[in-house]
Amino acid sequence: MAQLFHRSANSISKISLAAAVVGAGALLAFAYTMDRGHYITDVAVVKEQPVPFSHKHHVTDDGIDCRYCHTSVETSSFAGIPATEICMSCHSQIWSNAEILEPVRTSYRTGESLQWTRIHDLPDFVYFNHSIHINKGVGCATCHGRVDQMPLMYKQNTLYMNWCVNCHRNPEKYVRPRDQVFNMAYEAPANQEELGRKLVDEYHIQSLTDCYTCHR
């Protein structure tokens, strides 16, 4: 009986199988990289705003505390987007004629809110409460990065579920004294885990990882 396949068919099939495995692995690696890249996560991506607000200038240069603008961060699930009146409490006196601030003055005159583009915008199926985290000793910079060094605001962390869960599983690695929560320059001490375990006990922090904690 005549041979149906050439002798090279075995080699070709082996090479094809190897190529398929390598290709599948490369595809998965590419998908994972894309999923963690700034194209999807928006990490380090500066978005256009109605006014190019500089946290670096207001926080570092002028020494304005986070809570002056984000008034409800300690008492509410929402940190609060500052009302135009808060901006004008300063800018009715300084830079009052600056062209760059015309949208702020227009908002103040008309009563129409500025339409800021949210940088940290969790999906609707995720529940997050700022006040709980603040009162449990989680610093602003832990999630938002060194905002005081950002001329224009961008997202520092992905805010993906596994990123959040890492902190929930090991809160002692991240918590700090409550009086340091708003200190952007705070650096974790060498004995962070020892300090963290003490604060976890003192602040009654629970390692909550069940689905209901964030998906209600």
N, C-alpha and C positions, 0 to 999 in steps of 0.2 A: 504493500500500500504506500502510495506517495506521501511524503512528509508535507503536512499542511502548513506548518510555520517554519520560517527560516530559523537557523540556529541562534541568530541575534535576538530573537523574540524574547528569550529569557532575560537577557541583559536589559533590553528595552523596558520590559515590564518592571524589573527591579528598580531601574532608574526612575520610571514613571511613578512608582509607589513612593520612592524616597522624595521625589520632587513634590508629590502631593502632600506628604507629611510636612516637609519644610515649608511649602506654600501656605498650608493651613496654620502652622505656627507663626509664620510671618504676618499673616492676615490678622490673627488674634493679637499679636504684639502691636501691630499698627492700630487696631481698633482700641486697644487699651491705652496706647499713647494718645490717641485722638481724644478719648474720653477724659483723660487727665490733662489734656492740653488746653491752652487758653482759648482755642476756637470754640470749645464746648463750655468750659468752666468760667470763662471771662476773667480768670485770675490775671492780674497785672494789666488789665485792659482799662484804659481811661475812656469814659463815656462823655459825650457832649452834654453840657448842662446849660440852662438858660443864663447862668452867670458862672464864670470859671472860679468857683470858690476854692480858696487855698486853706486847707487845715493847717499846713505848716506855718503860714503867716499868722493865722489867728491864734493857734495853740502855742507854738514855740516863740514866735516873735512878740505877740501881744499878751501871752499868758492867760488866755481865756480858758476856763474850765469846761470840760465836756458838758456838764450839767447846765451851763448857762443857756446853751442852745437846745440840747436834748433834755428837755425839762422833765419828762416822765420816765426816764430810764430806770430810776430807783423804785418806782411805785407801779409801773404798768408793764404789760407784755410788750408794748411798743415804745421804742426809745423816743419817738417824737421827731417830726421834721419841724425845724424852727419856723414860727410864723414870721411874716414880713415885718411885723412890729418889733420883733427882737432884733432883726437886722438894722432897722431904722433907729433903734434906741442909741446906736453908735453913729450910724451913717447919716443921720440928720444933722450931725455936728462935724464929722470928719469925712473927707472925700464926698461931700454932699453934692458936688457937681460933676463927679467923675462919669465919663461917658459909659464906662463898663458897668456902672451900677444903675443905668437907666431902667432896666427891667425891674429892679427892686423898687425904685421910686414909682414906676407905673403901677406895680402891684399895690403899693401903699395907697396911691391915689384912687385906684378903681375898686380896691377891695377884692380883686381877683388873685387867687393864690398862684405863686410861681409853680410851674410844672417841672419839678425836679425829677431826674432819672434815677431810680433806685439802683444802688450798687449791690447791696446785700438783700436780695429778693428771694426768699425761700418759696418753694411751691406751696400752693394752697392746702395740700394735704399734710403739711408739716406744722406742728404747733411749737412755737418757741416763745419763751417768756424772759424778757430782759431782766426784770426785777429779781427773779429767782436767782439767776446767775450772778448778778451784781451782789446780792446779799449773801451769797455763798462763797464770795471771795474770788470770782473769776474776773480777771482784769480785762478792760476794754481791748488792750493790745493783743491779748491771747487769741481772740477771734478776728479782730479787725486789723491787726498789724500795727506798725508804728505810724499811726495816722498823723502824728505830730511832725512827721518828716515827709508828708505827701503834699507837694504843691497842688496836685490835682488828685482827687480821690479815685482809688481803684480797690478791687477786691484782693486781699492778701491770701486767703485760704479758699479751698473749693467749697466748703460747707457741705460736702458730701456726707452721707450717713455714716460711713466708716470713719470719717474724720471726727465726727461728733461722738461716736460710740467709743473711740479710743480714749477720750477724756472721761466719759461716763464710767468706763471700766476702771480707770486709774486716776481718779480725781486728785489724789495726793501729789501727782506730778505737775499739776497745773494751778492749784489754788494758791492764793496769796493772802496776807492780812487784809482785812477790809479797808483799812486806811491807806492801802496802796493800790486799790482797784483802779483808780483814775490816774495813777502815776504812769505815764507812758514810758518813762525811762527806767522803770523797775526791772531789775535783773534777778532771776531766781538765784538764791544762795547755794553754796556747795552742798548744804544739808537739806536741799529742797524736799526730798521724800520724807525725811524725819519731821521737818516743819509741816509738810503737807498732811501727814498722818495725824499730827496734833490738831491742825485746823479742821480736818475732816471730822474729827471727834467733837471739837468745840462748836463747829457750825452745824453739826448734825447732818452732814452730807451723806446722802444715800447713793450707792452705785446703781442707778436705775438704767436698765437696758431692755426692759420689756417694751413691746411695740407700742402699748398705750401711752407711754411717756411722751412720745412725740407725734403719734398718729391717733388723733381722737375723733 
